Amino acid sequence: MAFDNLLLGRDRDGRVALVTINRPKVLNALNTPTLDELRRALGDLKQDREIRVVIVTGAGEKSFVAGADINELAVQTPASGRDHALAGQHVFDLIENLGKPVIAAINGYALGGGCELAMACTLRVAADTAKLGQPEINLGLIPGYAGTQRLSRLVGKAKAMEMILTGAPISAAEAERIGLVNRVVPAGELMTAVNTLAAHLAEQAPVAMRYIINAINHGLEMPFEKGEVFEATLFGLVASTDDMREGTRAFLEKRKAEFRGK
């Protein structure tokens, strides 16, 4: 599938996909066509049984995604603004619930819609030069791609309030300290670190990973007791898989398991 604003690639084994937002002249800002291309690309990757892990990054050295397209935001009406936000939320919900790990390789500015995109990913690895934030307040706006919801769940209400109300970006080191990113590495080592992490995840049991993502994403929205039942149900389902039998057999036979996603 050809795209105007994305670059797609795979690792040598064909199990890790790399999605690069390719609008470096505008710091990879997300406009409507780019969001639609992301939706189509991730939809295809979700159905691709060969792909076990997806990496999302931005083209160039300056920016992951510096935000949404301000030209589009400036002309929104109440009705179109709501539709615009819902469309972006739909794309990011697809990423969050892809059923396979999505790693954000944050190589520079991750602001506004870029920060929201990163938060929708399963894991976030940032270059030490990256900056993250929700500066919509400076435009008289609020986050629209679920930034108020995901940020507060990741870092807590107080810190989310501070970041969104001030609009001030934070460093990668601060983002790691508050739990917004999982890991910070030197900028020159970012893709090596992300590829190493992706290769490790690609060796894990795909069905179990899908259920883990479901258990955490949906369980957090349930009362604890219902979350326990949800987890137990998923545990029962995964216990019926060939991967479970392979994993337990490999452990007992003291060899490396070869998971096939069945």
Kinemage of the C-alpha trace (Angstrom):
@kinemage 1
@onewidth
@group {chain A} dominant
@subgroup {mainchain}
@vectorlist {calphas} color= white
{ca met a 1} P 0.000 0.000 0.000
{ca ala a 2} L 1.443 3.386 -1.055
{ca phe a 3} L 1.243 6.412 1.245
{ca asp a 4} L 2.015 10.104 0.789
{ca asn a 5} L 2.859 10.889 4.408
{ca leu a 6} L 4.086 7.573 5.837
{ca leu a 7} L 7.023 5.264 5.232
{ca leu a 8} L 6.545 1.563 6.002
{ca gly a 9} L 9.258 -1.027 6.509
{ca arg a 10} L 9.953 -4.399 8.126
{ca asp a 11} L 12.889 -6.037 9.832
{ca arg a 12} L 14.748 -8.897 8.176
{ca asp a 13} L 12.583 -11.522 9.862
{ca gly a 14} L 9.385 -9.774 8.795
{ca arg a 15} L 8.014 -9.705 12.343
{ca val a 16} L 8.607 -6.039 13.255
{ca ala a 17} L 7.001 -3.219 11.247
{ca leu a 18} L 8.361 0.334 11.229
{ca val a 19} L 5.874 3.150 10.586
{ca thr a 20} L 7.548 6.524 10.010
{ca ile a 21} L 5.495 9.707 9.840
{ca asn a 22} L 7.190 11.432 6.935
{ca arg a 23} L 6.433 15.161 6.963
{ca pro a 24} L 9.767 16.534 8.226
{ca lys a 25} L 9.290 19.993 6.663
{ca val a 26} L 6.389 20.603 9.084
{ca leu a 27} L 7.971 18.599 11.930
{ca asn a 28} L 5.696 15.648 11.080
{ca ala a 29} L 2.535 17.504 12.086
{ca leu a 30} L -0.605 15.386 11.932
{ca asn a 31} L -3.128 16.551 9.373
{ca thr a 32} L -6.283 14.719 8.343
{ca pro a 33} L -4.694 12.809 5.430
{ca thr a 34} L -1.861 11.618 7.695
{ca leu a 35} L -4.296 10.437 10.346
{ca asp a 36} L -6.267 8.581 7.687
{ca glu a 37} L -3.089 6.936 6.386
{ca leu a 38} L -2.186 5.905 9.944
{ca arg a 39} L -5.633 4.371 10.337
{ca arg a 40} L -5.285 2.356 7.140
{ca ala a 41} L -1.700 1.295 7.808
{ca leu a 42} L -2.358 0.181 11.382
{ca gly a 43} L -5.543 -1.596 10.324
{ca asp a 44} L -3.542 -3.641 7.837
{ca leu a 45} L -0.793 -4.364 10.371
{ca lys a 46} L -3.374 -5.509 12.903
{ca gln a 47} L -4.583 -8.157 10.460
{ca asp a 48} L -1.077 -9.199 9.364
{ca arg a 49} L -0.308 -12.364 11.345
{ca glu a 50} L 3.380 -12.152 10.455
{ca ile a 51} L 3.780 -8.806 12.206
{ca arg a 52} L 4.200 -9.163 15.959
{ca val a 53} L 5.457 -5.686 16.938
{ca val a 54} L 5.019 -2.209 15.453
{ca ile a 55} L 7.398 0.738 15.883
{ca val a 56} L 6.127 4.288 15.271
{ca thr a 57} L 8.544 7.194 14.825
{ca gly a 58} L 8.968 10.484 12.987
{ca ala a 59} L 11.182 11.350 10.034
{ca gly a 60} L 14.269 13.468 10.654
{ca glu a 61} L 16.111 14.251 13.861
{ca lys a 62} L 14.017 17.123 15.218
{ca ser a 63} L 10.548 15.768 15.704
{ca phe a 64} L 8.503 12.688 16.491
{ca val a 65} L 5.282 14.617 15.865
{ca ala a 66} L 5.216 18.295 16.784
{ca gly a 67} L 1.420 18.435 16.994
{ca ala a 68} L -1.680 18.650 14.878
{ca asp a 69} L -1.929 20.806 11.762
{ca ile a 70} L -2.710 24.320 13.051
{ca asn a 71} L -4.142 25.367 9.670
{ca glu a 72} L -6.827 22.708 10.098
{ca leu a 73} L -7.498 23.572 13.735
{ca ala a 74} L -7.898 27.278 13.033
{ca val a 75} L -10.996 26.786 10.858
{ca gln a 76} L -12.923 24.278 12.975
{ca thr a 77} L -16.543 24.901 13.889
{ca pro a 78} L -18.206 23.356 16.957
{ca ala a 79} L -19.584 20.482 14.868
{ca ser a 80} L -16.505 19.891 12.738
{ca gly a 81} L -14.223 20.261 15.754
{ca arg a 82} L -16.017 17.474 17.576
{ca asp a 83} L -15.889 15.247 14.500
{ca his a 84} L -12.204 16.049 14.030
{ca ala a 85} L -11.393 15.088 17.628
{ca leu a 86} L -13.430 11.884 17.432
{ca ala a 87} L -11.677 10.875 14.201
{ca gly a 88} L -8.266 11.327 15.816
{ca gln a 89} L -9.372 9.454 18.914
{ca his a 90} L -10.530 6.562 16.727
{ca val a 91} L -7.059 6.254 15.168
{ca phe a 92} L -5.296 6.385 18.521
{ca asp a 93} L -7.750 3.906 20.051
{ca leu a 94} L -6.846 1.555 17.206
{ca ile a 95} L -3.176 1.895 18.139
{ca glu a 96} L -3.825 1.333 21.843
{ca asn a 97} L -5.907 -1.774 21.165
{ca leu a 98} L -3.978 -3.159 18.209
{ca gly a 99} L -3.540 -6.484 19.983
{ca lys a 100} L 0.237 -6.404 19.511
{ca pro a 101} L 2.818 -4.100 21.103
{ca val a 102} L 3.285 -0.681 19.505
{ca ile a 103} L 6.494 1.113 20.521
{ca ala a 104} L 6.809 4.878 20.157
{ca ala a 105} L 10.389 5.801 19.260
{ca ile a 106} L 10.288 9.449 20.341
{ca asn a 107} L 13.146 11.035 18.437
{ca gly a 108} L 12.353 14.706 19.101
{ca tyr a 109} L 9.370 16.943 19.769
{ca ala a 110} L 6.252 15.040 20.870
{ca leu a 111} L 3.818 17.867 21.446
{ca gly a 112} L 0.032 18.094 21.350
{ca gly a 113} L -1.184 15.394 18.985
{ca gly a 114} L 2.325 13.951 18.969
{ca cys a 115} L 2.289 13.426 22.715
{ca glu a 116} L -1.203 11.949 22.402
{ca leu a 117} L 0.044 9.587 19.679
{ca ala a 118} L 2.934 8.468 21.883
{ca met a 119} L 0.594 7.890 24.834
{ca ala a 120} L -1.615 5.648 22.709
{ca cys a 121} L 1.358 3.363 22.075
{ca thr a 122} L 1.997 0.374 24.324
{ca leu a 123} L 5.541 1.442 25.252
{ca arg a 124} L 7.495 4.684 24.827
{ca val a 125} L 11.262 5.023 24.393
{ca ala a 126} L 12.568 8.576 24.118
{ca ala a 127} L 15.809 10.133 22.950
{ca asp a 128} L 17.442 12.209 25.664
{ca thr a 129} L 16.890 15.270 23.463
{ca ala a 130} L 13.118 14.766 23.185
{ca lys a 131} L 10.540 17.188 24.558
{ca leu a 132} L 6.987 16.154 25.428
{ca gly a 133} L 3.938 18.194 26.279
{ca gln a 134} L 0.351 19.293 25.663
{ca pro a 135} L 0.598 22.978 24.636
{ca glu a 136} L -2.966 23.344 23.312
{ca ile a 137} L -3.795 25.905 26.029
{ca asn a 138} L -1.438 28.334 24.278
{ca leu a 139} L -3.767 28.255 21.261
{ca gly a 140} L -6.916 28.633 23.342
{ca leu a 141} L -7.657 24.942 22.868
{ca ile a 142} L -7.667 21.731 24.873
{ca pro a 143} L -6.240 18.352 23.866
{ca gly a 144} L -8.650 16.608 21.523
{ca tyr a 145} L -7.141 13.183 20.818
{ca ala a 146} L -7.752 11.876 24.372
{ca gly a 147} L -4.796 13.727 25.879
{ca thr a 148} L -6.715 14.731 29.003
{ca gln a 149} L -7.686 11.094 29.525
{ca arg a 150} L -4.486 9.193 28.773
{ca leu a 151} L -2.097 11.661 30.406
{ca ser a 152} L -3.977 11.634 33.711
{ca arg a 153} L -4.026 7.828 33.681
{ca leu a 154} L -0.305 7.622 32.972
{ca val a 155} L 1.100 10.286 35.299
{ca gly a 156} L -1.733 11.036 37.733
{ca lys a 157} L -4.255 13.855 37.991
{ca ala a 158} L -2.014 16.511 39.569
{ca lys a 159} L 0.842 16.261 37.081
{ca ala a 160} L -1.553 16.015 34.130
{ca met a 161} L -3.337 19.155 35.321
{ca glu a 162} L -0.014 20.998 35.571
{ca met a 163} L 1.216 19.940 32.135
{ca ile a 164} L -2.042 20.679 30.328
{ca leu a 165} L -2.895 23.931 32.133
{ca thr a 166} L 0.587 25.447 31.734
{ca gly a 167} L 1.229 24.029 28.273
{ca ala a 168} L 4.919 23.840 29.144
{ca pro a 169} L 6.890 20.965 27.592
{ca ile a 170} L 9.000 18.680 29.755
{ca ser a 171} L 12.319 16.984 29.100
{ca ala a 172} L 12.698 13.307 28.328
{ca ala a 173} L 14.321 12.806 31.728
{ca glu a 174} L 11.328 14.366 33.496
{ca ala a 175} L 8.946 12.317 31.341
{ca glu a 176} L 10.704 9.159 32.485
{ca arg a 177} L 10.630 10.286 36.123
{ca ile a 178} L 6.858 10.785 36.124
{ca gly a 179} L 6.136 7.620 34.141
{ca leu a 180} L 5.202 9.221 30.831
{ca val a 181} L 7.927 7.289 28.997
{ca asn a 182} L 9.370 3.888 29.821
{ca arg a 183} L 12.990 4.567 28.961
{ca val a 184} L 15.339 7.358 27.872
{ca val a 185} L 18.440 6.651 25.782
{ca pro a 186} L 21.060 8.821 24.025
{ca ala a 187} L 19.632 10.186 20.794
{ca gly a 188} L 22.167 8.348 18.652
{ca glu a 189} L 21.187 5.041 20.227
{ca leu a 190} L 17.397 5.420 20.039
{ca met a 191} L 16.601 3.158 17.115
{ca thr a 192} L 19.121 0.531 18.217
{ca ala a 193} L 17.471 0.401 21.637
{ca val a 194} L 13.958 0.306 20.152
{ca asn a 195} L 14.867 -2.383 17.632
{ca thr a 196} L 16.414 -4.504 20.395
{ca leu a 197} L 13.263 -4.167 22.490
{ca ala a 198} L 11.050 -4.942 19.491
{ca ala a 199} L 13.091 -8.046 18.615
{ca his a 200} L 12.694 -9.319 22.173
{ca leu a 201} L 8.939 -8.738 22.127
{ca ala a 202} L 8.652 -10.410 18.719
{ca glu a 203} L 9.904 -13.652 20.292
{ca gln a 204} L 7.163 -13.666 22.925
{ca ala a 205} L 3.848 -15.518 22.628
{ca pro a 206} L 1.545 -13.360 20.434
{ca val a 207} L -1.758 -14.543 21.917
{ca ala a 208} L -0.529 -14.031 25.472
{ca met a 209} L 0.703 -10.544 24.571
{ca arg a 210} L -2.689 -9.679 23.082
{ca tyr a 211} L -4.452 -10.825 26.238
{ca ile a 212} L -1.994 -8.942 28.466
{ca ile a 213} L -2.688 -5.732 26.550
{ca asn a 214} L -6.444 -6.338 26.842
{ca ala a 215} L -6.235 -7.173 30.543
{ca ile a 216} L -4.340 -3.998 31.387
{ca asn a 217} L -6.123 -1.585 29.037
{ca his a 218} L -9.651 -2.703 29.911
{ca gly a 219} L -9.019 -3.937 33.436
{ca leu a 220} L -7.927 -0.468 34.537
{ca glu a 221} L -11.402 0.811 33.712
{ca met a 222} L -13.115 -1.839 35.867
{ca pro a 223} L -13.570 -2.176 39.613
{ca phe a 224} L -10.753 -4.355 40.970
{ca glu a 225} L -12.970 -7.390 41.557
{ca lys a 226} L -14.309 -7.321 37.989
{ca gly a 227} L -10.786 -6.831 36.705
{ca glu a 228} L -9.763 -9.992 38.520
{ca val a 229} L -12.561 -11.957 36.858
{ca phe a 230} L -11.612 -10.510 33.466
{ca glu a 231} L -8.001 -11.558 33.997
{ca ala a 232} L -9.031 -15.065 35.071
{ca thr a 233} L -11.186 -15.420 31.961
{ca leu a 234} L -8.307 -14.426 29.703
{ca phe a 235} L -6.014 -16.793 31.622
{ca gly a 236} L -8.436 -19.610 30.904
{ca leu a 237} L -8.535 -18.728 27.212
{ca val a 238} L -4.765 -18.573 26.846
{ca ala a 239} L -4.459 -21.925 28.634
{ca ser a 240} L -6.103 -23.518 25.595
{ca thr a 241} L -3.482 -22.303 23.092
{ca asp a 242} L -0.734 -24.215 21.349
{ca asp a 243} L 1.658 -21.486 22.496
{ca met a 244} L 0.914 -22.274 26.146
{ca arg a 245} L 1.650 -25.942 25.565
{ca glu a 246} L 4.827 -25.068 23.672
{ca gly a 247} L 5.974 -22.620 26.359
{ca thr a 248} L 5.439 -24.970 29.278
{ca arg a 249} L 6.929 -27.916 27.379
{ca ala a 250} L 9.998 -25.881 26.389
{ca phe a 251} L 10.520 -24.826 30.008
{ca leu a 252} L 10.386 -28.429 31.221
{ca glu a 253} L 12.664 -29.557 28.406
{ca lys a 254} L 15.102 -26.697 29.126
{ca arg a 255} L 14.994 -25.242 25.606
{ca lys a 256} L 13.878 -22.011 23.994
{ca ala a 257} L 10.194 -21.877 23.105
{ca glu a 258} L 9.111 -21.240 19.527
{ca phe a 259} L 5.762 -19.467 19.635
{ca arg a 260} L 3.550 -19.485 16.552
{ca gly a 261} L 0.625 -17.361 17.689
{ca lys a 262} L -1.839 -20.246 17.894
